[in-house]
Amino acid sequence: MAKNKYAIDPAFVKEIQQLKTLKDIIVYGTKKGQDNLQFVFLDKDKKEDRRSFNQTWDEITALGTYYYLHGITAGKKIAIIAENSYEWIVAYYSGLIGDVIVVPMDIKLTDEELVSQLVRCECDGLVYTDKTAHVVDAVKADSANKISLYVNVADFPACKEEGRAALKAGDTRCVDAEVKPEDLACVVYTSGTTGLSKGVMLTHKNVTSDVVASCTINKGEHAIGFLPLNHTFCWVGALFSGYLLAEWGYICDNLKDIQKDMQKYHPQNFSAVPLVVNTMYDKIWRTARKTGKEDALKKGLKISKVMLKLGIDVRRKLFKTIIDNLGGELEFIIVGGANLDPKYENGMNDFGIQIINGYGLTECSPAVTVNRRDDYKIGSVGKPIPCCEIKIVDPDEFGAGEVYVKGDNVMKGYYNDPEATAAVFDGEWFKTGDYGRIDEDGFLFFVGRKKNLIVLTNGKNVSPEEIEDKLICIDYVNEVLVYQENDAITAEFFLNEEEYPDARDRLKDDVQKINETLPQFKRVTRRKIRDDEFPKTTTLKIVRDRSAYESK
């Protein structure tokens, strides 16, 4: 029998399953990585800088000791409001090793929202940058604020020197702090699309179980990271998995430079939201058309598919130019955070780059299900990771119902909000608010958000995401949103009219072709065309609140 190249070493699995806290992961990874490269990044002068595992440990123990010297000790809370950077990561790790609760915040929120979160979470400390200093002024003006320590990232060198001196003098309180699995590690605020955002309480056990489980089913090598560091997806995809795998990563601080960075640092994998994959795939075809190579690309795909049927894989040779433009070593992309159209999953796979689609929520640390490199289904979001289980509640005639999750990765609850916590739990089961179905092989297929369901007067329920997945496959459709308007299913489009000048004229017929594949009650009966992109959330999802995107 041929050896499975994606198999995980059982000894490694057994070893990391002994880790129970994020401090355990950091200590384990430091001992394993030692002087090997851990991070590559650009400093404030845009010059390349590097850190080994040991160098990062030196910095986080020094900064963590500084926290302790200034009253931010075990059980206290420190927020981070900063752009993606190596310093952000150091600030985060420094809290975790000392049993300090970290509150990672979204810098794209308004001052009012950030101050509300800081006050409601009862933060004791705040790490910020020159670009986010305005938040400091705003929170100091709030009488309910209890922050006692403000640390500008620009002052980190001096802070770390103070911490090192204290460590040398014998102050090992931070380094020696006992961290227990049930201790609160982070409070992460939800997007707050309706009402006040809620603070998700994640324990060390929650996040650790999720990271460990994820690394026992998929292995990766050197990566490039550009997801916002305050999002839990990034933690599993990079910040902690890198410690377990002892692999290095490049910290990208500007999405505009992503292709240049990929060509320079040659990632084997990266994590992304679907929009990144969509954009990447569309750009490949757009470039082929502009350079007159579209027919050659189509011919190459036909040849490749025939060869695959014969058991011969020549994709990475046939499409070497495409892969070289993405760094030359890219093997797979882990995708989560929103629904991914199978068109893009199939399309990238055709070029020899596998899409590992998964599903999760902040409340679940965040991964719940994921496809494996050697066990996957296109269109699905995979099987549950080993630390949790799922079930479908109240399924309809198609097997779709609300997804419930139970396991070590499920949050402790919402901070200071027992009513909201009680509302999302049914015993030990967390009610995700998402609709999905599980097939006969155990793969979860995401259907849509419960709150987005269109309920027609005839009693039928329609998932707008299901229809959007089909409409986005039209070549010239850049973005689409489906919603209910006067009991009619309406589809609003942003079209690629630059490359397809006749897009508006073609839309009616192309939508009708898709309608013919759908049951009568799911068919689009109204179309709208907008002149610009839909507004996006900070996680690059289209804002579904219609008041925010009325057509011009």
N, C-alpha and C positions, 0 to 999 in steps of 0.2 A: 504493500500500500504506500502511495506517495505521501511524503511528509507534508503536513499542513504548515505552510510558511507563516500563517497568521496565528498559529497556536501560541498560547501564553505558557511560559515555564511554570509548572505546578509548584516548584520550590519558591518562585517569586510570589505567586499567589498566596501561598501559605504564610510567607514572610510578612507581606504587607497587610494581611488580614489581622495581624496582631496589633496594628496601630489603631488607637482609639480616639486620639485628639489631633487637632491641627498642629499642636506643638510636637507631638510624636512624629508627624509627617515631616515637619521642618528639620527636626533633629536627625531623623533617619536619612533624609535626602542630603543633608550636609555631610554626614559621615560617609555616605555612598559616593557623593560627587567630589568632595574635598577640593583639590585645586583645579578641577576640570571647569571649563567654561559653563556659566549658568545664564548670564544675561549679556546681550549686546544692545546698546542704545546710543542715542545722540545726547550729548550734554547741552547745557544752556547756550553754548556757542555753536551748536550744531556740528560738533566734532565727535567722531566715534569714540565710545568708551566701552569698557568691558568689566565684568565681575565674575569671579569664580564663586563656587558654593561657599568656600571658606571666607572669602571677602564679604559676601552678603551676610553671613552669620556674624562677622565682626561688626558690621554696621547696624544690624537689627538688635544685637545685644546692647550696643552702645546707646542707640536711641531709646530702646526699651528701658534701660537704666535711667536715662534722662527723664522719661515719663514718670518713673517712680520717685525720682528726686523732687519732682514738682507736683506730687500729690495724685498722679494718675496711676493708681495701683490696682490690684486685683479687684474685679467687680465694678470698677469705674468705667465710664464710657468716653471714647474719643472718636470724634467724627473726622472724616477726610473729605474735603471739598477741593479737588485738584484735578488738573488735566492728567491724561495718561503719561506716566513717566516711571523711571526706575525709583525715584524718590517716593512716589505713591505706594509702590510695592513695599519698600522698606518701612514706610509708616504703618502699613497694614500688618506685615509680619511682626513688627516690633510690639504691637499691642497684643497679638495672639499668644506670643511666647510668655508674656507676663500675666496671662489671664485677664487682660483688659478687654472689654467689649468694644468692638469696632463698629462704627456706623458709617458705611461708605455711601456717599451722597452723589446725586446726579447734578453735575455743574450746569446742565442745560435748563434746569428749573429756574423759576423766577426767585428773586430775593425773598419775596413773601412766602413762597412755598418752602424754601430752604429754612428760613427762620422758624416757620411753623413746625417743621420736622425736628429741628434742633431743640426747640423748647419742649415739644411734646415728648421727645425721647429723653429729656433730662440729661443732656450731654454735659460732661465735666471738662472736656478738652476739645480743641479744634485745630486740625492741621489744614493750612490753606496756602495759596500761592499769591503772587502779585496780581494775577488775573482774577482771582476770586476774593480779593481783599475787601471788596464792597460788601460782601456778606458779613464780614466781621463788624463793620460799622452798623449794619442793619440789626444784627442780633444783639449787639451791645445796647442798642436803643430800646430793646424789649425788656420790660421790668421783670418778666418771668424767667429770663435767662439765668442759668446757674453755672455757665462756663467759667472756669478759673484759670485755664491755661490756653493760650493762643500761640501756635507755633507756625511761623512762616517757613515754607520749604527752603527758602533762600538762606535761612539761618541753620539748616541742618548740620553743616560742617562744625559750627561752634557747639551745637547741641550734642553731637556725637563725641566731640572731644571732652566735653564735661562728663558725659556718661562713661567714656573709657577711663577717665581719671578716677571716677568713683568705683568702677569695677576693679581697677588695679589696687585701690585702697581697701577692697574687701566687700563692697556693697554688691552682693549677688542676689538680692531679693527678686529681681526680674528673672534672671537666668534660672534660679532655683524654684520659681513659683510653681506650685502644684496645680496642674490643669486637669480637671475631671471631665469625662465624656458628657455629663449632663450640664456642665457649665455653659452659660450663654457665650457664644463666640461673636455673633454679629446681630445687628438689627438692620434689616434692609427694607427700605420703603418701596411700596408698590407704586405703580404709575399714577394712581389716583385719578383715573379718568372720570369717575363719578364720586363726588363728595371728597372728604379728606383722604389722603393717602394713608395706608395702614403700615405699621412697622412689623415686618415679619421677623419673629425671633427664631434664629437658627443656632442650635447648640453645636458644640464641638463634635458630638456624635453624629448629628445630622449631616454636616458637611463632610466629615471624614468618611462616613459610611458611603456617601455618594461618590466621592473621589476614588476610594479604594475599589468599590464595585465597578466603576467605569474602567479602571485600569486593569481589571482582571478579565475583561472581555475584548478590549481593543488596545493595541500597543502602538506607540508613535515614537518618532525620533525628533530631530531638530525642527523647530516650528517658527512661525512668525505670528505675532499677536497684535491685533488692532481693535478687538472688541473693547468697549468701555470697561475699565477695571472695576467699576462699582457694580457691575452686573454679575450675578452668580454663575452664569454660563461661562464666563471667562475664568472663574476660579477652577472649575472642573476641567475646562479645556486647556488651561495653561498654568496658572499660578501654583497649584498643588500637584497636579499630575506631573509637572516638570520635576518636582522633588522626588516623586516615586520612581520615575523613569530615569532620573539623573541625566536629563537631556537639556540642551540650551535653547534659548529662544531670543529672537530679536523683538524689541519693543517698538512698534511703529507708532509714532505720535501724530502722524498726518496721513489720512486716507488718500490724499491726492498723490502721495509718493509711493503708494503701495506696489505698483508694478515695478518701479525702479528698485524698491527695497527687495522685492522678491527675486529679481534678477541678480542682486548683489549677495543676498544671504541664502538663496537656494533652499527654501523650506521643503521638508518632506510632507508636511501637513499644516493646516491651520483651521481654526474654528471661525464660523461666520454665520450671519443671518441670511435668509434666502435672497434678499435683495442684492447682496454682493455676488452670489452665484449667478443670479439672473443677468446682472450687468456684465459679468465676465463672459458668459456664454453669448449674449447678444453682441458684445464687442468683437468676439471671434468671427462671427458671421458678417458683421458690418465691415470689418477689415478685409475679409475675403471678397466681399462685393466691390469695395472701393479699389482693390488691387487687381481685380479681374480674375480672381482665383476661386470664385464660388463654385463653378462647374467642376474644377479639379478636386475641390474639397468634397463635393457630393459623390464624385466618382471614388475617391479614397474611402469614403464611408461604406459604399456598396462593397468594395473589395474586402474591407476589413470584416464586415458582417459575414460574408461568405467564408472567409478564412476561419472566423470564430466557430462557425458551424462545423468546420472540419477539425476543430480542436487546436487551431493555430492562432495565437494572439500576436498580431503585428501592429497593434494600435499605437504603442509608444514610438515605434519606428516610423510608421506612416505619418503620424501627426507630431513629429519631433519639433517642428517649427513652433507649433502652438505650445507645446510643453516647455520649450526653451524660453518662450516669452513669459512663462510663469515661473521661471527660475531653473528649469531643467530637471528638478528632482521631486516635483510635487506628485504625490501618489494619491492622496485623498483629502477631502474637505469634510469636516464635521459641521453639520448644519442644524440649527435649532432656533427657537425664538419666535417663529411664525410658520405659516403653512408654506410648503415648498411644492411647486408644480412639478409633476413627474416629467414634464417635457424637459426641464433643465437637468433633472436627475439622470434621465436617459441620455440626454445630449452630451453632458460632460463625461459620462461613462463611455460613450462611443469614442471619445478622444483618448481614453485610457486613464482618466482621472475619476476615481470612485467618490461618489457622494454618500457620506454616512449620515443619514437623516435620523433625527431623534426628536423626542418630545419631553418637555419638562415645565416646571413652574418655579418661581422663586420660593414658594412655600414648600417645595420638595427638594431644595438644595442644589441644583434645580432638576437634575436628570431623573426621569422616570422610566422611559423606554429609549432604546437606541438600536439601530441596525448594527450587526457585526460585519466585519470585512468578509467573513466567510459564511455568514448566515444572514441574508437580507432579502427584502422584497421591495422592488421599486414601487413607490407610491405609499408605502407604509412608513411608520415612525419607529418600527422595530419592536423588539420584545422587551419586557421589563428587565432592568438591571438587577443583579443578584440581591440587593439590599431591600427590595420592595416587591409588592404584588399589586395587581390591578384587577378591577372587575367593572362590568358594565351594568348599570342600574336602570331599570324600566326601559328595556330596549323596545324599539318600534318593530314594524314588520320586516325591516331590513337589517335588524340586529344592532342598530345604533341607539345609544343611550348615554347617560352621563357617566364619565369616567371617574371612578373612585380609586384612591391610592392608600395603601397601608404599608408602613415600614419605618426603618430607622432614619430614613432621610426626610421624613415628614416633620414639619416645623413644630415648635413648642406651642406656638399660638401667635396672636397679634399683640403687640406691646400695649399694655394698659387698656385693652379693649376686649373684655371677656364676652360681651354680647356678639361681637363680630367673630370671635373665635368659635363660640358655640354654634354659630350659624353655618360654619363650614365643616363641622365634624358630625359624623354619624357613628357614635362609638369611637372605635379606633380608626375608622375610615375617613380620609379627607375627601371632601366633595370638590372636585376641580372646577366645576362650572363649564367643562368642555364636553362636547359630544364626540363619541367615537364608536368603533366596532372592532371586535377581535375576531380574526378569522380562525379557521380550523387548525392552523399551525401556530397560533399564539401571537401573531403579529397584530399590533394595534394600528388601525387606520383612523387618522384624525378627520372628523367631519366638520366641526365648527364650534364656535363659542355659544354656550346656552343663551347668553344675553343677546346674541346677535340674531337668533332664530327669527325668521319671518313666519308669523302665524296668520294665515289667510282666513277669510270669513267662512270658507268651506271646512275649516278645522284642520287643514293640512299644515304641517310644519316644514319649512324649507330652510336649509342651511345656505346662506349666501356664499360662504367660502367654497362650497361644492361647485356652484355655478361659476364663480370667479376663476376657479382652477381650469375650467374648460375655455372660458372666454380669453384668458391670458395667452392661450396657445395660438391665437390669431397673430400672424407675423408682425403686424404693424401696431398691435396694442401694447403700449408701454405699461399702463396701469389701468386697473378697472376696479370698481366698487359696486356691489349689488346691494340693494335695499328695497324696502317696501314703501310705496307711495300710493295712497288711496286704493289700497288692496291690489295694486299692480306691482309686479316684480320689475324694478327699474335697474338698468345697468348704466353706470356713468363711466365714460372712457377718457383717458388721456392717450392720444395717438401719436405715433411716430410719423408725422406728416413731412418731415424733412427728407426722409428716404422713400416714403410712400405718399407722394402728392395726391393720389387718388383714394387715400384711406377712407375719407368720409363717404365717398360715393360707394365704396365696396362694403362698408360696415353692415348695412341692413341685410344684404344677402348672406354675408358670412355669419352673422348672428342667427339668421334663420336656419342655416345648415346645422348649427349647434343645437338650436331649439328642437330640431327633428330627432335628435338623439336623446332628448329628455322627455320624461312624463309630462303630460299636458299642464299639470299644476306647477311644474318647476320652470316653465318657459318664460323667457324675458319678453315682456310686452311693451316696455318703453325703453328708449335709448336716449342718453344725453352725452354730449361731447364737450369737454372742458378745454380751455386754452393753455392751461399750465398744470404742473404736477399737483397731486394731492398733498396737503400738509401731512407731515410725518411726526410720529412720536419720537422720543429720544432713543428708542430702540429700532427706529427705521420702519415701523409699521404705519400703514395708512391710518389716519385718524378717522374713525367711523362716525363721529358726531357730525351730522350733516350741517349743523350751523357753522362749522369751521371750514366747510369747503363748498359752499353754494356756488354753482357755476356762474361764470362771468358772461 
